[in-house]
Amino acid sequence: MQTTVVKPLVFSALMLLGGMVGAYADPLRQEELDWLQTMAFAAHQTDYSGTFIYQYGGHVETSRITHIADRDGEHGKLERLDGPRREIIRHNDQVWCDLGNGKVKIEQRQGGREFPALLPEQLTLLSKNYVIKTAEEERLAGFHAHTMVFQPKDNLRYTHKMWADSISGLLLKSEVIDDRGNVIEQYSFTQLSIGGDIDRSWIASNQPPTASPAHMPHHTHNSHYPHDAPHVGDPLLAGTFPKMAASIASGWRVDALPDGFRKIAEVRRKLHGRDAPVIQMVFSDGLAGVSVFIEQSDHDDDDHDGLSSQGVIQVYSKVIDDNLVTVIGEVPPQTVMQIADSVRNGNNP
Amino acid sequence: MKNNISALMDGELFDDEADAVLDQIKRNPAAQTEWHMYHLVGDALRQPGHLHADMRSVLRERLQAEPTVLAPRNRERQNARWFALSAAASIMALALVAWLSVQVGPEPAPQMAMQQQPSALHPANFPLNSGLNAYLMAHQEFSPSTDVQGAAPYIRTVAGQ
C-alpha cells in the first residue's frame, strides 16, 4: 500500500524537476547538440595522429590512432601498442583487421550511411533521453577541452562524459559511467597532433591492390597471408559481399522496446565468418546504439549464450523459435536483455 | 628540596608549604624527576604486583604522536547519518510490507523488488569472445557513438585478444 502512495509523489516531483530543467536548459541544450555535430564532423574530416589510453574494468591499454581525410575519402589506422601486435586499417567503408600471427580479416562496412551521420532526428531523440550539461573546461593532452555530460533520465542507458578540443571539436577523452557512478570505460588521448605533417606511408601500401571484383578470392577469411607482404591482403569485398546491405522488413519485431529507442535500420547482410546472411535491426536513443542480429541457429554453437560484457558493450544471446538472437549495444545489461527477451517473429504468430 | 618533597609525600607539610613545593615541582624538571622517583621508591617498598614505570612521560609521548584534528565537528554529517538511518528504516519497513504481502498473496509490492533487480546485473568485464567480434564490427557501423569517436570504437575489437 505504501508504494502506491509514495511512487506518484516521487514521480510528480521528478516530473516537476525535469520540466524546470527542460525549460531553462533549452538554449544550452541546442549549443551542446551543435557541439556534438561539430565533433562528428571533426572525427571524419580532421587529419590527426595521436596516442590514447583505452580502459575498461581492470584492463588498460595504449593505442596509436592516425586519421587522414583526403580526396579519396577517409583513411584510419589503429595500432595497439601494448602486448601482441593488433592493427585495424580503414579506408572509407573497407576495414582490414590484422590480429597478429599474419592472419588478416577483412570486413566490408555495409551500413552505407551518408556523412555527416548525426541526423537532426537523432539529436532530438538524444535530448529527450538525456539531460545535457556543460561541465568545467579542462586541459587535456595539451589542448583546451570543452566538457559535456549526457546524463540519462532513466537507468536504461549510461552516462556519457565527453571532452572535445575547443578549436577542432575532436574528441579528446570520453568516459562512460554506470548508474552507480563507476567509470566503466574510457578513452583518453595522452598525445595528439592535429593537422600538419602526418605520416601517410601506410595509406599507399594498404590500398587494395586491385579494384577488379574478378580477382577477388572467395571465402579467404581464414587464409594466412605472408607477414612480410607489402600490402595487408586482397580484399574479399565486392565479389562475395553485396556493396550495400539490403534494407528489408524482416517481419521480426521487438515487442518491448525500451523507452526512448527507435529503429534506425533493418538490413539483411553478410557477416564475417558466416555463410548465411543475417538480419540486423539497429535501434538508437540518439547517443547509444543497440543491434539485434537474427540468424538460423545451428544448435552446436552454444559458446556465446547468455550475457557477456566488455566495458560499455553488452552482448546477450538467446535462441528464439530456432533462431539465434544476439543483442549487442553500448547500454546496460537490463536494456539488452529486455530487448532480447521481447524479440518476436511476426511471420509465425 | 628532597626533604620537602619527601615531607609533602608523607603529608607532613602545611597547606601553604605544600603549595609552594608543588609550585616548585611544576617549574623544576629535576624536582619533577625527584618527585616521580620518590613515588617509584615508595611503590617498590610497598611491593605491589607491578611497578609502574614513567607512565607520565610515556603518556605524554603517546599524546604528542596523536594527530591534531583542527576541523570543527560536522553537525551536518550527523544529520545525514540520521537521515540515512531513517531512510534505511523506511526501506526495511517497505521490505517488511513486501515480505508480508508475499506471505499473504500475490500483491503488487513484490514488483518493486523486481524493478530493482536489473540494476544489480553487473557482469564481469572481459575481452569479448572473438566469435562476437563480427557482431561488434557490424554494430559499430551503425552506432551513433562511432560518429563521434571516429575509428576509436574499433579498439574494442582489438582489445585484449
Contacts between the chains, C-beta under 8 A, distances in Angstrom:
chain1	res1	chain2	res2	distance
A	1	B	97	7.3
A	2	B	93	7.5
A	2	B	94	6.1
A	2	B	97	5.8
A	3	B	94	7.0
A	3	B	97	7.9
A	3	B	108	7.0
A	3	B	109	6.0
A	3	B	112	5.7
A	4	B	108	7.3
A	36	B	148	6.6
A	39	B	148	5.0
A	40	B	147	4.3
A	40	B	148	5.5
A	43	B	147	6.5
A	43	B	148	6.0
A	43	B	149	6.4
A	43	B	150	3.7
A	44	B	147	7.7
A	44	B	150	7.1
A	52	B	152	7.1
A	54	B	152	7.8
A	54	B	155	4.7
A	54	B	159	6.3
A	56	B	125	5.7
A	56	B	159	7.6
A	57	B	124	7.8
A	57	B	125	3.1
A	57	B	126	7.7
A	58	B	125	7.3
A	59	B	125	7.0
A	59	B	127	7.5
A	59	B	159	7.1
A	59	B	160	5.9
A	61	B	155	8.0
A	61	B	159	6.3
A	61	B	160	7.3
A	63	B	155	5.7
A	63	B	158	7.6
A	65	B	150	7.5
A	65	B	151	6.0
A	65	B	152	6.4
A	67	B	150	6.0
A	67	B	151	6.3
A	76	B	150	6.8
A	76	B	151	3.8
A	77	B	151	7.7
A	78	B	151	5.3
A	78	B	152	7.5
A	78	B	154	5.3
A	78	B	155	6.4
A	78	B	158	6.9
A	80	B	155	7.8
A	80	B	158	5.2
A	80	B	159	7.6
A	84	B	161	7.8
A	86	B	158	3.9
A	86	B	161	6.7
A	87	B	158	7.6
A	88	B	151	7.2
A	88	B	154	4.7
A	88	B	157	6.7
A	88	B	158	6.1
A	90	B	151	5.9
A	90	B	154	7.5
A	95	B	137	7.0
A	95	B	154	7.7
A	97	B	157	6.8
A	97	B	158	7.4
A	99	B	158	6.9
A	99	B	161	6.1
A	107	B	134	7.9
A	107	B	137	5.4
A	109	B	141	4.9
A	110	B	138	7.7
A	110	B	141	6.7
A	111	B	141	3.7
A	111	B	142	5.3
A	113	B	141	7.5
A	113	B	142	7.3
A	116	B	147	7.6
A	117	B	144	7.6
A	117	B	147	4.5
A	118	B	144	6.6
A	118	B	147	5.4
A	118	B	148	7.7
A	122	B	144	6.1
A	155	B	118	7.4
A	155	B	119	5.9
A	160	B	145	8.0
A	162	B	148	7.1
A	171	B	148	5.9
A	171	B	149	5.7
A	171	B	150	7.2
A	171	B	152	7.4
A	174	B	148	7.9
A	174	B	149	6.5
A	174	B	152	8.0
A	178	B	122	7.7
A	179	B	119	5.9
A	180	B	119	7.9
A	184	B	125	7.7
A	187	B	149	7.2
A	187	B	152	5.6
A	187	B	155	7.3
A	264	B	142	6.7
A	265	B	142	5.6
A	269	B	138	7.0
A	271	B	134	4.9
A	271	B	135	7.3
A	271	B	138	5.9
A	272	B	134	4.4
A	272	B	137	7.1
A	273	B	131	7.9
A	273	B	134	5.6
A	274	B	134	7.2
A	280	B	138	6.2
A	280	B	139	8.0
A	280	B	142	7.9
A	282	B	139	7.5
A	282	B	142	4.2
A	282	B	143	7.7
A	284	B	142	7.8
A	284	B	143	7.4
A	284	B	144	5.5
A	286	B	144	6.6
A	287	B	144	5.8
A	287	B	145	6.7
A	288	B	143	7.4
A	288	B	144	7.2
A	288	B	145	6.6
A	289	B	139	6.7
A	289	B	142	5.9
A	289	B	143	3.3
A	289	B	144	5.6
A	289	B	145	6.6
A	291	B	135	7.0
A	291	B	138	6.7
A	291	B	139	4.0
A	291	B	142	6.5
A	291	B	143	7.6
A	293	B	135	5.7
A	293	B	138	7.3
A	303	B	129	6.8
A	303	B	131	6.3
A	304	B	129	5.3
A	304	B	131	5.4
A	304	B	132	5.7
A	307	B	121	7.5
A	307	B	123	5.2
A	308	B	123	6.5
A	308	B	126	7.3
A	308	B	128	6.2
A	308	B	129	6.6
A	308	B	132	7.1
A	309	B	123	4.3
A	309	B	124	7.2
A	309	B	125	5.8
A	309	B	126	7.5
A	310	B	125	6.3
A	310	B	126	6.8
A	310	B	127	5.9
A	310	B	128	4.7
A	310	B	156	6.2
A	310	B	159	7.1
A	310	B	160	7.8
A	311	B	125	6.6
A	311	B	156	6.9
A	313	B	128	6.9
A	313	B	136	6.7
A	313	B	156	5.9
A	314	B	123	7.4
A	315	B	128	6.6
A	315	B	132	5.5
A	315	B	135	7.0
A	315	B	136	8.0
A	326	B	132	7.7
A	326	B	135	5.6
A	328	B	132	7.3
A	328	B	135	5.1
A	328	B	136	6.4
A	328	B	139	4.9
A	329	B	139	7.0
A	329	B	143	7.5
A	330	B	143	6.6
A	330	B	145	5.8
A	332	B	118	7.5
A	332	B	119	8.0
A	332	B	121	7.6
A	333	B	118	7.1
A	333	B	121	4.1
A	333	B	122	7.2
A	333	B	123	6.1
A	334	B	118	3.2
A	334	B	119	7.2
A	334	B	121	6.0
A	337	B	118	7.5
A	337	B	121	7.6
A	338	B	118	8.0
